[in-house]
Amino acid sequence: MSGRGRNQYSGRGRGHRGGRGGFQRRNNDNSQIEMKFHPYGASGSSRPTVATFAQVKEALILKIEKGYERGKDIAESIQQMNYIDMKKFLSIKDKSTETDFKLKKQQNESFQMIFKEEIKIYSERKTMLEKNKSSAAALIKSNYCTITMRKKLKEEDESVDDGSK
């Protein structure tokens, strides 16, 4: 082209990179990445469209910690990839070592009250973990699995139910 400052990158109308509309850069932040578990990895493109297992797991843990009542236990279970052992939170009832009978009885009654309260807290925590297990499973399947992954999980469940695996 001649004159008027036009070249292959600019000019009137819709040039290659210039002109109206111009060259737009892609936004490469994680908002473009699909935060879902997938069975086979990313598609064949050079730009990842799905998150890694670790990224999805971390997003899931944050969601559970923020949104679940006593979500710390189920979040820790997901982090460890194994349910936490609730028995480690169960305390043992203390016994008085006093020699005086009245003091010993009084101290044992105090220990009994403390133990009952700890058992109540333990039971509530264990119940909440069981409730959160089913809620987390539903959340994972509905919001954090691709359709292909859901199908794979369903096939796996069916094969386990049939006893073939």
C-alpha positions as CSV (number, residue, x, y, z in Angstrom):
1,M,0.0,0.0,0.0
2,S,1.2,3.5,-0.6
3,G,1.1,6.6,1.5
4,R,-1.2,7.7,4.2
5,G,0.6,5.6,6.9
6,R,-1.2,2.4,6.1
7,N,0.6,-0.9,6.3
8,Q,-0.4,-4.5,6.8
9,Y,-1.3,-3.9,10.5
10,S,-3.3,-0.7,10.3
11,G,-5.5,1.2,8.0
12,R,-9.1,1.8,7.3
13,G,-11.7,-0.8,8.2
14,R,-10.7,-4.1,9.7
15,G,-7.1,-4.6,9.2
16,H,-5.2,-7.7,10.2
17,R,-4.4,-6.4,13.7
18,G,-5.3,-2.8,13.6
19,G,-8.3,-0.9,12.5
20,R,-11.6,-0.9,14.2
21,G,-11.9,-3.6,16.8
22,G,-8.2,-4.1,16.8
23,F,-6.3,-7.0,18.3
24,Q,-7.7,-8.4,21.5
25,R,-5.7,-10.4,23.9
26,R,-7.2,-13.5,25.5
27,N,-7.7,-13.5,29.2
28,N,-5.6,-16.3,30.6
29,D,-6.9,-16.3,34.2
30,N,-8.4,-19.4,35.9
31,S,-11.9,-18.2,35.3
32,Q,-11.7,-19.9,31.9
33,I,-10.7,-23.2,33.4
34,E,-13.5,-25.7,34.2
35,M,-13.2,-26.7,37.8
36,K,-14.4,-30.2,37.5
37,F,-12.9,-33.7,38.0
38,H,-12.5,-35.5,34.7
39,P,-11.4,-39.0,33.9
40,Y,-9.0,-38.6,31.0
41,G,-7.2,-35.2,31.4
42,A,-7.4,-32.1,29.3
43,S,-8.7,-32.1,25.8
44,G,-6.1,-32.1,22.9
45,S,-5.8,-28.3,22.8
46,S,-2.6,-26.6,23.8
47,R,-4.5,-24.2,26.2
48,P,-5.8,-26.1,29.2
49,T,-9.6,-26.0,29.5
50,V,-9.9,-28.1,32.6
51,A,-8.3,-27.8,36.0
52,T,-5.9,-30.4,37.4
53,F,-7.1,-32.8,40.1
54,A,-5.2,-30.8,42.8
55,Q,-6.8,-27.5,41.7
56,V,-10.3,-28.9,41.8
57,K,-9.7,-30.6,45.1
58,E,-8.5,-27.3,46.6
59,A,-11.5,-25.4,45.3
60,L,-13.8,-28.1,46.7
61,I,-12.1,-28.0,50.1
62,L,-12.5,-24.2,50.2
63,K,-16.2,-24.4,49.3
64,I,-16.8,-27.0,52.0
65,E,-14.9,-25.1,54.7
66,K,-16.8,-22.0,54.0
67,G,-20.3,-23.4,53.5
68,Y,-20.7,-26.5,55.7
69,E,-21.4,-26.5,59.4
70,R,-18.4,-28.2,61.0
71,G,-17.0,-28.6,57.5
72,K,-13.4,-28.9,58.8
73,D,-13.7,-32.6,59.4
74,I,-15.0,-33.5,55.9
75,A,-12.6,-31.0,54.4
76,E,-9.7,-32.7,56.2
77,S,-11.0,-36.1,55.0
78,I,-11.0,-34.9,51.4
79,Q,-7.5,-33.4,51.8
80,Q,-6.2,-36.8,53.2
81,M,-8.3,-38.8,50.6
82,N,-9.5,-40.9,53.6
83,Y,-12.1,-40.3,56.2
84,I,-10.6,-39.0,59.5
85,D,-10.6,-41.4,62.5
86,M,-13.2,-39.9,64.8
87,K,-12.1,-42.1,67.6
88,K,-9.0,-39.9,68.1
89,F,-11.4,-37.2,69.4
90,L,-13.0,-39.5,72.0
91,S,-11.7,-38.8,75.4
92,I,-11.2,-41.2,78.3
93,K,-12.9,-40.6,81.6
94,D,-10.5,-39.5,84.3
95,K,-10.6,-40.9,87.8
96,S,-9.7,-39.1,91.0
97,T,-6.5,-40.0,92.7
98,E,-7.5,-38.3,96.0
99,T,-7.3,-40.4,99.2
100,D,-10.0,-38.5,101.0
101,F,-13.4,-40.1,100.2
102,K,-15.4,-36.8,100.0
103,L,-12.8,-35.1,97.8
104,K,-12.5,-38.2,95.6
105,K,-16.3,-38.5,95.2
106,Q,-16.6,-34.8,94.3
107,Q,-13.7,-34.9,91.8
108,N,-15.1,-38.1,90.2
109,E,-18.5,-36.4,89.8
110,S,-16.8,-33.4,88.1
111,F,-14.9,-35.8,85.8
112,Q,-18.2,-37.5,85.0
113,M,-19.9,-34.2,84.1
114,I,-17.0,-33.2,81.9
115,F,-16.9,-36.7,80.3
116,K,-20.7,-36.5,79.5
117,E,-20.2,-33.1,77.9
118,E,-17.3,-34.4,75.8
119,I,-19.3,-37.4,74.7
120,K,-22.1,-35.1,73.7
121,I,-19.8,-33.0,71.6
122,Y,-18.1,-36.1,70.1
123,S,-21.5,-37.5,69.1
124,E,-22.6,-34.2,67.5
125,R,-19.3,-34.0,65.6
126,K,-19.6,-37.6,64.4
127,T,-23.2,-37.1,63.3
128,M,-22.3,-33.9,61.5
129,L,-19.4,-35.7,59.7
130,E,-21.8,-38.4,58.5
131,K,-24.3,-35.8,57.3
132,N,-21.5,-33.9,55.6
133,K,-20.2,-37.0,53.8
134,S,-23.5,-37.4,51.9
135,S,-23.8,-33.7,51.3
136,A,-20.2,-33.5,50.0
137,A,-20.7,-36.6,47.7
138,A,-23.8,-34.9,46.2
139,L,-21.9,-31.6,45.8
140,I,-18.9,-33.3,44.1
141,K,-21.1,-35.3,41.7
142,S,-23.3,-32.3,40.8
143,N,-20.9,-29.4,40.7
144,Y,-17.3,-30.9,40.5
145,C,-17.6,-33.7,38.0
146,T,-17.9,-33.6,34.2
147,I,-20.7,-35.5,32.5
148,T,-18.1,-38.2,31.5
149,M,-16.9,-38.5,35.0
150,R,-20.4,-38.9,36.3
151,K,-21.0,-41.7,33.8
152,K,-17.8,-43.4,34.9
153,L,-18.7,-43.2,38.6
154,K,-22.2,-44.6,37.8
155,E,-20.6,-47.5,35.9
156,E,-18.2,-48.1,38.8
157,D,-21.1,-48.1,41.3
158,E,-23.1,-50.5,39.2
159,S,-20.2,-52.9,38.8
160,V,-19.5,-52.9,42.6
161,D,-23.3,-53.5,43.2
162,D,-23.2,-56.5,40.8
163,G,-20.2,-57.9,42.6
164,S,-18.1,-58.1,39.5
165,K,-15.3,-56.0,41.0
